[in-house]
């Protein structure tokens, strides 16, 4: 039986899931003899705005808060993300290397886009055959659409070549050219260079730090050779024409073809079990709760919840919120009393511990953020009394 089935059959509560996650993090820490820190987002929460799931500026405060709980000299960062801001990724990498002598990045699932940029800053990168990184070609938002900066530049070059060859401009291109300023085109070029330069610098500085001799000749490796190899890897990761889509999965074999050494943790059975169990528990946590982002260590955690929208409190003394289960998508109406009121038909009491169990599938939904919003807006406390 697989780990997923094992944990599903156990029907663990949110608190039990958290406890089990901590146990597996402790195992990873003990096996690797270093601190371990998790920075993870629920890549599949379709109901959430993509910006909230992405690596963003608002992540820096909880990231640094949890990092401050760790005291060792070496760190394993367990990373699960669909990507986000390259600038925030840069801040995260700087913080990690300022605090630690050595940083390894463990990718049990996906670390795409800006997540790949972070992974390239690891002194060691640990993956298994199921893990995936992704292209780092910059993505731009233009006229309400998101697309590759490289594709935009290539498109402009194609138009330029056609004009040079034919002496005329295809009228179909005119609306697009009118909407595109020279500044936007320069921004696309800058975005591509930014990701490539970061990865080149970090690979040469961290990943290739201990690459001192050539395995084939035994000759010393020069600083210029480290930079040259790093530039080759970065250019390949940026190459939209090679990968074709930004969401393409780059696997262990692809990275080895780039001559990038990756630690395949599946060859270490005990470590592989601890990482896989943790990753399974993380996915079940995302699937069965409204948690969408996790910052955690073996001894502490900060969780972000998808709180239901809270309407302004009415004079009637009760606030009604509609909660949708992220697992089965069933909706429930919850009544939060600000003074003693009757429970309306078809509504449910606001749980005193903020944890509501979905009537459809039993998944636990945390209403702590909703309670805080109600109490801040109303300047009153949610009470447990119903008439």
The 8 nearest C-alpha neighbors of each residue, nearest first, counted from 0:
[[1, 4, 2, 5, 3, 6, 8, 7],
 [2, 0, 3, 4, 5, 6, 276, 279],
 [1, 3, 5, 4, 6, 276, 0, 279],
 [4, 2, 6, 5, 1, 279, 7, 280],
 [5, 3, 7, 6, 2, 1, 8, 0],
 [6, 4, 2, 8, 3, 7, 1, 9],
 [5, 7, 9, 3, 8, 4, 2, 10],
 [8, 6, 4, 9, 10, 5, 3, 11],
 [7, 9, 5, 6, 10, 4, 11, 3],
 [8, 10, 6, 7, 11, 5, 4, 12],
 [11, 9, 7, 8, 12, 6, 5, 361],
 [12, 10, 15, 9, 16, 13, 6, 7],
 [11, 13, 15, 14, 16, 10, 363, 362],
 [14, 12, 16, 15, 17, 11, 363, 284],
 [13, 15, 17, 12, 16, 18, 11, 19],
 [16, 14, 18, 12, 17, 11, 13, 19],
 [15, 17, 13, 19, 14, 18, 11, 12],
 [16, 18, 20, 14, 15, 19, 13, 21],
 [17, 19, 15, 21, 16, 20, 14, 22],
 [20, 18, 22, 16, 21, 17, 15, 23],
 [21, 19, 17, 23, 22, 18, 277, 16],
 [22, 20, 297, 24, 18, 19, 23, 25],
 [23, 21, 19, 25, 20, 24, 18, 26],
 [22, 24, 26, 20, 25, 273, 21, 277],
 [25, 23, 21, 27, 26, 297, 22, 28],
 [24, 26, 28, 22, 23, 27, 297, 29],
 [25, 27, 23, 29, 24, 28, 30, 273],
 [26, 28, 24, 30, 25, 29, 31, 273],
 [29, 27, 25, 31, 33, 26, 32, 30],
 [28, 30, 32, 26, 27, 31, 25, 33],
 [31, 29, 27, 28, 32, 26, 270, 269],
 [30, 32, 28, 29, 33, 27, 270, 75],
 [33, 31, 29, 28, 30, 34, 27, 73],
 [34, 32, 73, 28, 31, 74, 35, 71],
 [33, 35, 74, 28, 71, 75, 73, 69],
 [34, 36, 75, 74, 28, 76, 296, 33],
 [35, 37, 296, 76, 295, 77, 75, 38],
 [38, 36, 77, 295, 294, 76, 39, 78],
 [39, 37, 294, 78, 293, 77, 79, 36],
 [40, 38, 79, 293, 78, 292, 80, 37],
 [39, 41, 292, 80, 291, 42, 52, 79],
 [40, 42, 291, 43, 44, 285, 292, 52],
 [41, 43, 40, 81, 44, 80, 52, 79],
 [44, 42, 41, 45, 46, 285, 40, 286],
 [45, 43, 46, 47, 41, 42, 291, 325],
 [44, 46, 47, 43, 48, 42, 49, 325],
 [45, 47, 44, 48, 325, 43, 49, 305],
 [46, 48, 45, 44, 49, 51, 52, 305],
 [47, 49, 50, 51, 46, 52, 45, 44],
 [50, 48, 52, 51, 47, 53, 45, 44],
 [49, 51, 53, 48, 52, 55, 83, 54],
 [52, 50, 49, 53, 48, 47, 55, 54],
 [51, 53, 49, 50, 40, 41, 42, 54],
 [54, 52, 83, 50, 51, 82, 55, 49],
 [55, 53, 83, 84, 82, 58, 52, 87],
 [56, 54, 57, 58, 84, 53, 87, 83],
 [55, 57, 58, 59, 87, 54, 84, 60],
 [56, 58, 55, 59, 60, 61, 54, 51],
 [59, 57, 56, 55, 60, 61, 62, 54],
 [58, 60, 62, 57, 61, 56, 63, 91],
 [59, 61, 63, 62, 58, 64, 57, 56],
 [62, 60, 64, 63, 59, 58, 65, 301],
 [61, 63, 59, 60, 64, 65, 58, 66],
 [64, 62, 66, 60, 65, 61, 59, 67],
 [65, 63, 61, 67, 62, 66, 60, 68],
 [66, 64, 67, 68, 62, 63, 61, 295],
 [65, 67, 63, 68, 64, 69, 62, 36],
 [66, 68, 65, 64, 69, 63, 70, 62],
 [69, 67, 66, 65, 70, 64, 299, 296],
 [70, 68, 67, 66, 71, 34, 65, 296],
 [69, 71, 68, 72, 67, 34, 66, 73],
 [72, 70, 73, 34, 69, 33, 74, 99],
 [71, 73, 99, 100, 74, 70, 101, 33],
 [74, 72, 101, 33, 99, 71, 100, 102],
 [75, 73, 34, 102, 33, 35, 103, 76],
 [74, 76, 35, 103, 104, 102, 34, 77],
 [75, 77, 104, 36, 37, 105, 35, 78],
 [78, 76, 105, 37, 104, 106, 36, 38],
 [77, 79, 38, 106, 39, 76, 37, 105],
 [80, 78, 39, 110, 109, 40, 108, 38],
 [81, 79, 110, 82, 40, 39, 114, 109],
 [80, 82, 111, 42, 110, 53, 112, 114],
 [83, 81, 113, 112, 114, 111, 80, 53],
 [82, 84, 54, 53, 113, 55, 85, 81],
 [83, 85, 87, 86, 54, 55, 88, 113],
 [86, 84, 88, 113, 87, 89, 83, 194],
 [85, 87, 89, 84, 88, 90, 55, 56],
 [88, 86, 90, 89, 84, 85, 56, 55],
 [89, 87, 85, 91, 86, 90, 117, 92],
 [88, 90, 86, 92, 87, 91, 85, 93],
 [91, 89, 87, 93, 88, 92, 94, 86],
 [92, 90, 88, 94, 89, 93, 87, 95],
 [93, 91, 95, 89, 94, 90, 88, 96],
 [92, 94, 90, 96, 91, 95, 97, 89],
 [95, 93, 91, 97, 92, 96, 90, 98],
 [96, 94, 92, 98, 93, 97, 99, 91],
 [95, 97, 99, 93, 98, 94, 92, 100],
 [96, 98, 94, 95, 99, 93, 100, 92],
 [97, 99, 96, 95, 94, 100, 72, 93],
 [100, 98, 72, 96, 101, 73, 97, 95],
 [99, 101, 72, 73, 96, 102, 98, 97],
 [100, 102, 73, 99, 122, 74, 103, 72],
 [103, 101, 74, 121, 122, 73, 75, 99],
 [102, 104, 123, 75, 121, 122, 124, 76],
 [105, 103, 76, 124, 121, 118, 75, 77],
 [106, 104, 125, 77, 76, 124, 126, 78],
 [105, 107, 126, 78, 108, 77, 130, 125],
 [108, 106, 130, 126, 105, 278, 109, 274],
 [109, 107, 130, 106, 131, 79, 129, 110],
 [110, 108, 131, 79, 130, 111, 132, 80],
 [109, 111, 114, 80, 132, 79, 115, 81],
 [110, 112, 133, 81, 114, 132, 115, 82],
 [111, 113, 82, 135, 115, 114, 133, 134],
 [114, 112, 82, 116, 115, 85, 83, 111],
 [115, 113, 110, 111, 82, 117, 112, 116],
 [114, 116, 118, 111, 112, 113, 117, 110],
 [115, 117, 113, 119, 114, 118, 198, 112],
 [118, 116, 114, 115, 120, 119, 88, 92],
 [119, 117, 115, 120, 116, 121, 104, 114],
 [118, 120, 116, 117, 121, 202, 198, 115],
 [121, 119, 201, 118, 117, 202, 205, 122],
 [122, 120, 103, 123, 102, 119, 118, 104],
 [121, 123, 206, 205, 103, 102, 101, 120],
 [122, 124, 103, 121, 206, 104, 125, 102],
 [123, 125, 104, 261, 103, 121, 262, 105],
 [124, 126, 105, 262, 263, 261, 264, 104],
 [127, 125, 263, 106, 130, 264, 105, 107],
 [126, 128, 263, 130, 129, 265, 264, 107],
 [127, 129, 130, 251, 250, 126, 263, 265],
 [130, 128, 127, 131, 108, 107, 250, 126],
 [131, 129, 108, 127, 107, 128, 126, 109],
 [132, 130, 109, 250, 249, 248, 108, 110],
 [131, 133, 111, 249, 110, 115, 248, 109],
 [134, 132, 111, 249, 248, 112, 247, 115],
 [133, 135, 236, 136, 112, 245, 237, 247],
 [134, 136, 112, 237, 236, 137, 133, 194],
 [137, 135, 237, 134, 191, 239, 147, 138],
 [138, 136, 191, 148, 190, 147, 135, 139],
 [137, 139, 147, 146, 148, 145, 136, 140],
 [140, 138, 145, 146, 148, 147, 141, 137],
 [139, 141, 145, 144, 143, 146, 142, 138],
 [140, 142, 144, 143, 139, 145, 146, 179],
 [143, 141, 144, 140, 145, 178, 179, 139],
 [142, 144, 141, 140, 145, 139, 146, 178],
 [145, 143, 141, 140, 142, 146, 139, 138],
 [146, 144, 140, 139, 141, 138, 143, 147],
 [147, 145, 138, 139, 144, 148, 140, 150],
 [146, 148, 138, 150, 149, 137, 139, 151],
 [149, 147, 187, 151, 150, 137, 138, 139],
 [148, 150, 152, 147, 151, 153, 239, 136],
 [149, 151, 153, 147, 148, 152, 154, 239],
 [152, 150, 154, 148, 149, 153, 155, 147],
 [151, 153, 155, 149, 154, 150, 156, 148],
 [152, 154, 156, 150, 155, 151, 149, 157],
 [155, 153, 151, 157, 152, 156, 150, 158],
 [154, 156, 152, 158, 157, 153, 159, 151],
 [157, 155, 159, 153, 154, 158, 160, 152],
 [156, 158, 154, 160, 159, 155, 153, 161],
 [159, 157, 161, 155, 156, 160, 162, 154],
 [158, 160, 156, 162, 157, 161, 155, 163],
 [161, 159, 163, 157, 162, 158, 164, 156],
 [162, 160, 164, 158, 163, 159, 165, 157],
 [161, 163, 166, 167, 159, 165, 160, 164],
 [162, 164, 160, 161, 166, 165, 159, 167],
 [163, 165, 161, 162, 166, 160, 167, 159],
 [166, 164, 162, 167, 163, 161, 168, 160],
 [165, 167, 162, 163, 164, 168, 161, 160],
 [168, 166, 162, 165, 169, 161, 163, 164],
 [169, 167, 162, 170, 166, 172, 161, 158],
 [168, 170, 171, 172, 167, 173, 162, 158],
 [171, 169, 172, 173, 168, 174, 167, 175],
 [170, 172, 169, 173, 174, 175, 168, 176],
 [171, 173, 170, 175, 169, 174, 176, 168],
 [172, 174, 176, 170, 175, 171, 177, 169],
 [175, 173, 177, 176, 172, 178, 171, 170],
 [176, 174, 178, 177, 173, 172, 179, 171],
 [177, 175, 173, 179, 178, 174, 172, 180],
 [178, 176, 174, 175, 179, 173, 180, 172],
 [177, 179, 175, 176, 174, 180, 142, 173],
 [180, 178, 176, 177, 175, 183, 181, 184],
 [179, 181, 182, 183, 178, 184, 177, 176],
 [182, 180, 184, 183, 185, 179, 186, 176],
 [181, 183, 185, 180, 184, 186, 179, 187],
 [184, 182, 186, 180, 185, 181, 187, 179],
 [183, 185, 181, 187, 186, 182, 188, 180],
 [186, 184, 182, 188, 187, 183, 189, 181],
 [185, 187, 183, 189, 184, 188, 190, 182],
 [188, 186, 148, 184, 190, 185, 189, 183],
 [187, 189, 185, 191, 186, 190, 192, 184],
 [190, 188, 186, 192, 191, 187, 193, 185],
 [191, 189, 193, 187, 188, 192, 137, 186],
 [190, 192, 188, 137, 189, 193, 194, 136],
 [191, 193, 189, 195, 190, 194, 196, 188],
 [194, 192, 190, 196, 191, 195, 189, 197],
 [195, 193, 197, 196, 192, 191, 198, 135],
 [194, 196, 192, 233, 198, 197, 193, 199],
 [195, 197, 199, 193, 198, 194, 192, 200],
 [198, 196, 194, 200, 199, 195, 201, 193],
 [197, 199, 201, 195, 200, 196, 233, 202],
 [200, 198, 229, 230, 196, 202, 197, 201],
 [199, 201, 197, 203, 198, 202, 204, 196],
 [202, 200, 120, 204, 198, 203, 205, 199],
 [201, 203, 206, 199, 205, 229, 204, 200],
 [202, 204, 207, 226, 225, 200, 201, 229],
 [203, 205, 201, 202, 208, 200, 207, 206],
 [206, 204, 122, 208, 202, 207, 201, 203],
 [207, 205, 122, 202, 208, 121, 123, 203],
 [208, 206, 210, 203, 209, 205, 202, 204],
 [207, 209, 205, 206, 210, 204, 203, 122],
 [208, 210, 207, 211, 206, 205, 122, 212],
 [211, 209, 207, 208, 212, 220, 213, 225],
 [210, 212, 220, 209, 219, 213, 208, 221],
 [213, 211, 219, 220, 218, 217, 210, 214],
 [212, 214, 217, 218, 215, 216, 220, 219],
 [213, 215, 217, 216, 212, 218, 211, 210],
 [214, 216, 213, 217, 218, 212, 219, 220],
 [217, 215, 218, 213, 214, 212, 219, 220],
 [216, 218, 213, 212, 214, 215, 219, 220],
 [219, 217, 212, 216, 213, 220, 214, 215],
 [220, 218, 212, 211, 221, 213, 217, 216],
 [219, 221, 211, 212, 213, 224, 218, 222],
 [220, 222, 224, 223, 219, 225, 211, 212],
 [221, 223, 225, 224, 226, 220, 203, 227],
 [224, 222, 226, 221, 225, 227, 220, 228],
 [223, 225, 227, 221, 226, 222, 228, 220],
 [226, 224, 222, 228, 203, 223, 227, 229],
 [227, 225, 229, 223, 203, 224, 228, 230],
 [226, 228, 224, 230, 229, 225, 223, 231],
 [229, 227, 231, 225, 230, 226, 224, 232],
 [230, 228, 199, 226, 232, 231, 227, 202],
 [229, 231, 199, 233, 227, 228, 232, 234],
 [232, 230, 228, 234, 229, 233, 235, 227],
 [233, 231, 235, 229, 230, 234, 257, 236],
 [232, 234, 230, 236, 195, 235, 231, 199],
 [235, 233, 237, 231, 232, 236, 230, 238],
 [234, 236, 238, 232, 237, 233, 231, 241],
 [235, 237, 134, 233, 234, 238, 135, 232],
 [238, 236, 136, 135, 234, 235, 134, 239],
 [237, 239, 235, 240, 241, 236, 234, 136],
 [238, 240, 243, 242, 241, 237, 136, 149],
 [239, 241, 243, 238, 242, 150, 149, 244],
 [242, 240, 239, 238, 243, 235, 236, 237],
 [241, 243, 239, 244, 240, 247, 238, 134],
 [244, 242, 239, 240, 241, 245, 247, 238],
 [245, 243, 246, 247, 242, 239, 134, 147],
 [244, 246, 247, 134, 243, 136, 133, 242],
 [245, 247, 244, 248, 133, 134, 111, 112],
 [248, 246, 244, 245, 133, 242, 249, 134],
 [249, 247, 133, 131, 132, 250, 246, 134],
 [250, 248, 132, 133, 131, 253, 247, 251],
 [249, 251, 131, 253, 252, 248, 254, 132],
 [250, 252, 254, 253, 128, 255, 249, 127],
 [251, 253, 255, 254, 250, 256, 249, 128],
 [254, 252, 256, 250, 255, 251, 249, 257],
 [253, 255, 257, 251, 256, 252, 259, 250],
 [254, 256, 258, 252, 259, 257, 253, 251],
 [257, 255, 253, 258, 254, 252, 259, 251],
 [256, 258, 254, 255, 259, 232, 253, 235],
 [259, 257, 255, 256, 260, 254, 232, 228],
 [258, 260, 255, 257, 254, 261, 256, 232],
 [259, 261, 255, 258, 262, 254, 124, 123],
 [260, 262, 124, 125, 263, 259, 126, 123],
 [263, 261, 125, 264, 124, 126, 260, 123],
 [264, 262, 127, 126, 265, 125, 266, 261],
 [263, 265, 266, 267, 271, 127, 262, 126],
 [266, 264, 271, 267, 263, 127, 268, 128],
 [265, 267, 264, 268, 263, 271, 127, 270],
 [266, 268, 264, 265, 270, 269, 271, 263],
 [269, 267, 271, 270, 266, 272, 265, 264],
 [268, 270, 272, 271, 267, 273, 30, 274],
 [271, 269, 273, 272, 268, 267, 274, 27],
 [272, 270, 268, 265, 274, 269, 273, 264],
 [271, 273, 275, 269, 270, 274, 276, 268],
 [274, 272, 270, 276, 23, 271, 275, 27],
 [275, 273, 277, 271, 276, 272, 278, 270],
 [276, 274, 278, 272, 277, 273, 271, 279],
 [275, 277, 279, 273, 278, 274, 272, 280],
 [276, 278, 274, 280, 275, 279, 20, 23],
 [277, 279, 281, 275, 280, 276, 274, 282],
 [280, 278, 276, 282, 281, 277, 3, 275],
 [279, 281, 283, 277, 278, 282, 284, 276],
 [280, 282, 278, 284, 279, 283, 277, 285],
 [281, 283, 285, 279, 284, 280, 286, 278],
 [284, 282, 286, 280, 285, 281, 287, 279],
 [283, 285, 281, 282, 287, 286, 288, 280],
 [284, 286, 282, 283, 288, 290, 287, 41],
 [287, 285, 283, 326, 284, 288, 282, 325],
 [286, 288, 362, 284, 326, 285, 283, 363],
 [289, 287, 364, 290, 363, 285, 286, 284],
 [288, 290, 305, 304, 364, 325, 291, 365],
 [291, 289, 304, 288, 303, 285, 292, 305],
 [290, 292, 41, 40, 304, 303, 285, 289],
 [291, 293, 40, 303, 39, 302, 290, 41],
 [294, 292, 302, 39, 38, 295, 301, 40],
 [295, 293, 38, 301, 37, 300, 302, 62],
 [296, 294, 300, 37, 299, 36, 293, 301],
 [295, 297, 36, 299, 298, 35, 300, 37],
 [298, 296, 21, 24, 25, 299, 295, 22],
 [297, 299, 296, 21, 300, 295, 68, 25],
 [300, 298, 296, 295, 297, 65, 301, 68],
 [299, 301, 295, 294, 296, 302, 65, 298],
 [300, 302, 294, 295, 293, 61, 303, 299],
 [303, 301, 293, 292, 294, 300, 304, 290],
 [302, 304, 292, 290, 291, 293, 301, 305],
 [305, 303, 290, 289, 306, 291, 302, 368],
 [304, 306, 289, 290, 307, 291, 303, 47],
 [305, 307, 304, 368, 369, 308, 366, 289],
 [308, 306, 322, 309, 369, 305, 321, 320],
 [307, 309, 306, 310, 320, 369, 321, 322],
 [308, 310, 320, 307, 369, 311, 373, 372],
 [309, 311, 312, 308, 318, 320, 319, 373],
 [310, 312, 313, 309, 376, 318, 377, 373],
 [313, 311, 318, 377, 310, 317, 314, 373],
 [312, 314, 315, 316, 311, 317, 318, 310],
 [313, 315, 316, 312, 317, 318, 337, 311],
 [316, 314, 313, 317, 340, 312, 318, 338],
 [315, 317, 337, 314, 338, 336, 313, 318],
 [318, 316, 336, 337, 335, 315, 334, 319],
 [317, 319, 335, 312, 334, 336, 320, 313],
 [320, 318, 334, 333, 335, 332, 317, 321],
 [319, 321, 333, 332, 309, 322, 318, 334],
 [322, 320, 332, 331, 333, 330, 323, 307],
 [321, 323, 331, 330, 307, 332, 320, 324],
 [324, 322, 330, 328, 329, 325, 331, 321],
 [323, 325, 328, 326, 329, 327, 330, 357],
 [324, 326, 328, 289, 327, 323, 288, 286],
 [325, 327, 324, 286, 287, 328, 362, 288],
 [326, 328, 329, 324, 325, 360, 359, 323],
 [329, 327, 324, 325, 323, 326, 330, 359],
 [328, 330, 324, 327, 323, 359, 331, 357],
 [331, 329, 323, 322, 324, 328, 321, 332],
 [332, 330, 322, 321, 333, 323, 329, 346],
 [331, 333, 321, 346, 320, 347, 322, 319],
 [334, 332, 347, 320, 346, 319, 349, 348],
 [333, 335, 319, 348, 349, 318, 347, 346],
 [336, 334, 318, 349, 317, 381, 319, 333],
 [337, 335, 317, 338, 381, 382, 316, 334],
 [338, 336, 381, 316, 317, 382, 380, 379],
 [337, 339, 316, 336, 340, 382, 317, 384],
 [338, 340, 385, 384, 386, 336, 337, 341],
 [341, 339, 385, 386, 338, 342, 336, 316],
 [342, 340, 386, 385, 343, 339, 384, 336],
 [341, 343, 385, 340, 344, 346, 334, 386],
 [342, 344, 346, 341, 345, 334, 347, 340],
 [345, 343, 346, 342, 347, 341, 332, 334],
 [344, 346, 343, 347, 332, 342, 331, 333],
 [347, 345, 332, 344, 343, 333, 334, 342],
 [348, 346, 333, 334, 332, 349, 345, 342],
 [347, 349, 334, 333, 350, 335, 346, 342],
 [348, 350, 335, 334, 333, 351, 347, 353],
 [351, 349, 353, 352, 354, 348, 355, 383],
 [350, 352, 353, 349, 383, 354, 382, 348],
 [351, 353, 350, 354, 367, 355, 366, 349],
 [354, 352, 366, 350, 367, 351, 365, 355],
 [355, 353, 365, 352, 364, 350, 366, 363],
 [354, 356, 364, 363, 350, 357, 353, 365],
 [355, 357, 363, 361, 362, 364, 358, 354],
 [358, 356, 361, 362, 359, 360, 363, 355],
 [359, 357, 361, 360, 356, 329, 331, 362],
 [358, 360, 357, 361, 329, 327, 362, 324],
 [359, 361, 362, 357, 358, 327, 326, 356],
 [360, 362, 357, 356, 358, 359, 363, 287],
 [363, 361, 287, 357, 356, 360, 288, 364],
 [362, 364, 356, 288, 355, 354, 357, 361],
 [365, 363, 355, 288, 354, 289, 356, 366],
 [364, 366, 354, 367, 353, 355, 363, 289],
 [367, 365, 353, 369, 368, 354, 370, 364],
 [366, 368, 370, 353, 369, 365, 371, 354],
 [367, 369, 371, 370, 366, 306, 372, 304],
 [368, 370, 366, 372, 367, 371, 306, 373],
 [371, 369, 367, 373, 368, 372, 374, 366],
 [370, 372, 368, 374, 369, 373, 375, 367],
 [373, 371, 369, 375, 370, 374, 376, 368],
 [372, 374, 370, 376, 371, 375, 377, 369],
 [373, 375, 379, 371, 378, 377, 380, 376],
 [374, 376, 372, 378, 373, 377, 371, 379],
 [377, 375, 373, 374, 378, 372, 311, 312],
 [376, 378, 379, 374, 375, 312, 373, 311],
 [379, 377, 375, 374, 376, 380, 373, 337],
 [380, 378, 377, 374, 337, 381, 375, 373],
 [381, 379, 374, 382, 337, 378, 377, 373],
 [380, 382, 337, 336, 335, 379, 374, 383],
 [381, 383, 336, 384, 337, 380, 338, 335],
 [382, 384, 351, 385, 381, 336, 349, 350],
 [385, 383, 339, 382, 386, 336, 340, 338],
 [384, 386, 340, 339, 341, 342, 383, 336],
 [385, 341, 340, 339, 384, 342, 338, 383]]
